[in-house]
């Protein structure tokens, strides 16, 4: 998607039906638990969500090969040049057929927004979500040339990448809504914010975003985390959860055909203090054993620094590279590698067994010792 009015673009935001109809809340889980300390927090079935996400992407790719997955429940789809393929069908009609296909084959309801840029399409997808008392039907298309009027309805906080700190800076200038910014020329904004941020803001409030759809964009990191229904106190209980999270992160890494050089463990304590520790390895890795062993040492470090009940635990792998990069880096390091070929073979066998018999068909025993 680009700024050209001739381009047809759609961004879809996939969600479960209850969420699509406005039952969800944008409140962070940590704040919700503080407000409702007796609430029951149900773990998210991440494996099932990942499968549904892949199913949605497969449906969208039948309409165009240019599908970028921005997150587990958000996709950007570029329909540039498909006018002849769909015999001049209006974009809204194509979007409704996409929505019906996803619902039919995945049982999930999605909202679809269309526009001439990724920014406009994303915001339109939010407008398209059916809510009680609104006529929205799950599809909202912003026609070429109507971007400016469409953007006037939003606050600056609705625009991606305008976070709390940037909002505070803008508020000091009397800027809270898109309409506030539109009263000023670009040069005025540049004088207040500097050239980079001033130009960026002037374009975004007008719906201008030249960021292209990237169908084959590689992820910058892969992470898995879990918020516990009840705080965990014992090290053994945390180590058991860590093993499952590390295995899932490593499996995601292999499925993407990548390896990671940095492993990070995140721990959120009962008082909502969030801490993390990372280690960058000489050689990139991808096996279950290696990711878990490194993550376990990091967890031990975090627990030694502060041993209190834990509310959330997470494992992330980053500095992702392809297998050929691993071979090149290994030539520079004569130290015995942390991960062996045997580790990689065992991990691939586990993947094959789980693919055939289900995600719980085969697991690894945790080695003994304190976390």
Residue pairs with C-beta under 8 A, 6 or more apart in sequence:
1 7
1 9
1 76
1 78
1 80
1 115
1 116
1 117
1 118
1 121
1 209
1 211
1 212
1 213
2 116
2 117
2 210
2 212
3 116
3 117
3 208
3 209
3 210
4 116
5 116
5 144
5 145
6 144
7 78
7 80
7 116
8 79
8 80
8 82
8 83
8 91
8 114
9 76
9 77
9 78
9 79
9 80
9 114
9 115
9 116
9 117
9 118
9 121
9 213
10 76
10 77
10 79
10 91
10 94
10 95
10 98
10 112
10 113
10 114
10 121
11 74
11 75
11 76
11 77
11 112
11 113
11 114
11 115
11 118
11 121
11 122
11 124
11 125
12 56
12 60
12 74
12 75
12 77
12 98
12 99
12 102
12 110
12 111
12 112
12 113
12 125
13 73
13 74
13 75
13 110
13 111
13 112
13 113
13 122
13 125
13 126
13 129
14 52
14 53
14 56
14 73
14 74
14 75
14 102
14 108
14 110
15 24
15 73
15 108
15 109
15 110
15 111
15 129
16 108
16 109
17 108
17 109
18 24
20 109
20 110
20 111
20 129
20 130
20 138
21 109
21 129
21 130
21 131
21 132
22 129
22 130
22 131
22 132
25 32
29 41
29 227
30 268
30 272
30 311
32 39
33 39
33 41
33 311
34 272
40 229
41 227
41 228
41 229
42 229
43 226
43 227
43 228
43 229
46 224
46 248
47 248
47 359
49 72
49 73
50 72
50 252
52 106
52 108
53 69
53 72
53 73
55 105
55 106
56 75
56 102
56 106
56 108
56 110
57 67
57 69
57 75
59 98
59 101
59 102
59 105
59 106
60 67
60 75
60 77
60 98
60 102
61 67
62 101
63 77
63 79
63 82
63 94
63 97
63 98
64 77
64 78
64 79
64 82
65 215
66 77
66 78
66 79
66 80
66 213
66 215
67 75
67 76
67 77
67 213
67 215
68 75
68 76
68 77
68 78
68 213
68 214
68 215
68 217
69 75
70 76
74 122
74 125
76 118
76 121
76 122
76 213
77 98
77 213
78 212
78 213
79 91
79 94
82 94
86 94
91 114
91 141
92 114
92 139
92 141
95 112
95 114
95 139
95 141
96 112
96 137
96 138
96 139
98 110
98 112
99 109
99 110
99 111
99 112
99 138
99 139
102 108
102 110
103 109
103 110
109 138
110 138
111 125
111 126
111 128
111 129
111 130
111 138
111 139
111 140
112 125
112 128
112 138
112 139
112 140
113 120
113 121
113 122
113 123
113 124
113 125
113 126
113 127
113 128
113 139
113 140
113 141
113 142
114 121
114 124
114 139
114 140
114 141
114 142
115 121
115 123
115 124
115 141
115 142
115 147
115 150
115 207
116 142
116 144
116 147
116 207
117 147
117 207
117 208
117 209
117 210
117 211
118 209
118 211
118 213
119 159
119 160
119 204
119 207
119 208
119 209
119 211
120 142
120 147
120 150
120 151
120 207
120 209
121 142
122 160
123 150
123 151
123 154
123 158
123 159
124 140
124 141
124 142
124 150
125 140
126 158
127 136
127 140
128 136
128 137
128 138
128 139
128 140
129 136
129 138
130 136
130 137
130 138
142 150
142 207
147 206
147 207
147 208
148 182
148 206
148 207
150 207
151 178
151 205
151 206
151 207
152 178
152 179
152 182
153 178
154 177
154 178
155 176
155 177
155 178
156 162
156 167
156 170
156 175
156 176
156 177
156 178
156 180
156 181
156 205
157 167
159 178
159 204
159 205
162 170
162 201
162 204
166 197
169 193
170 176
170 181
173 192
174 180
175 181
178 205
181 189
181 201
181 202
181 205
182 205
182 206
185 202
186 198
186 199
186 202
189 198
189 199
189 201
189 202
190 198
190 199
190 202
191 198
192 198
193 201
203 209
218 256
218 258
218 320
219 256
219 258
219 320
220 318
220 320
221 316
221 317
221 318
221 320
222 249
222 252
222 253
222 256
222 258
222 260
222 316
222 317
222 318
222 320
223 249
223 264
223 314
223 315
223 316
223 317
224 245
224 246
224 248
224 249
224 252
224 314
224 315
224 316
225 245
225 266
225 312
225 313
225 314
225 315
226 241
226 244
226 245
226 312
226 313
226 314
227 268
227 311
227 312
228 241
228 310
228 311
228 312
228 313
231 270
231 309
231 310
231 311
232 238
232 241
232 309
232 310
232 313
233 309
233 310
235 303
235 370
235 371
236 370
236 371
238 299
238 303
238 310
238 313
238 371
239 296
239 299
239 366
239 370
239 371
240 366
241 313
242 265
242 292
242 295
242 296
242 299
242 313
242 315
242 371
243 292
243 364
243 366
244 363
245 295
245 313
245 314
245 315
246 288
246 291
246 292
246 295
246 315
247 288
247 291
247 292
247 363
247 364
249 291
249 315
249 316
249 317
250 286
250 287
250 288
250 290
250 291
250 292
250 317
250 347
251 288
251 347
251 350
251 351
251 354
253 259
253 260
253 286
253 291
253 317
253 320
254 286
254 347
254 348
254 351
255 351
256 320
257 322
257 323
258 286
258 320
258 321
258 322
259 284
259 285
259 286
259 320
259 321
259 322
259 323
259 325
259 326
260 284
260 285
260 286
260 291
260 317
260 318
260 319
260 320
260 321
261 280
261 281
261 283
261 284
261 285
261 318
261 319
261 320
261 321
262 278
262 279
262 280
262 281
262 317
262 318
262 319
263 278
263 279
263 281
263 291
263 294
263 295
263 298
263 315
263 316
263 317
264 276
264 277
264 278
264 298
264 315
264 316
264 317
264 318
265 276
265 277
265 278
265 295
265 298
265 299
265 302
265 313
265 314
265 315
265 316
266 274
266 275
266 276
266 312
266 313
266 314
266 315
266 316
267 274
267 275
267 276
267 299
267 302
267 303
267 310
267 312
267 313
267 314
268 274
268 275
268 310
268 311
268 312
268 313
269 275
269 306
269 308
269 309
269 310
269 311
270 308
270 309
270 310
270 311
271 308
272 311
273 306
274 312
275 302
275 305
275 306
276 302
277 298
277 299
277 301
277 302
278 298
279 294
279 297
279 298
280 319
281 294
281 338
282 329
282 333
282 335
282 338
283 326
283 329
283 330
283 333
283 337
283 338
283 339
284 319
284 320
284 321
284 325
284 326
284 329
285 291
285 294
285 338
285 339
286 339
286 344
286 347
287 339
287 343
287 344
287 346
287 347
288 343
288 346
288 347
288 350
288 364
289 339
289 343
289 346
289 347
289 364
290 338
290 339
290 343
291 315
291 317
292 364
293 338
294 338
295 315
296 371
299 313
299 371
300 370
300 371
303 371
321 329
330 337
350 362
350 364
353 361
353 362
354 360
354 361
354 362
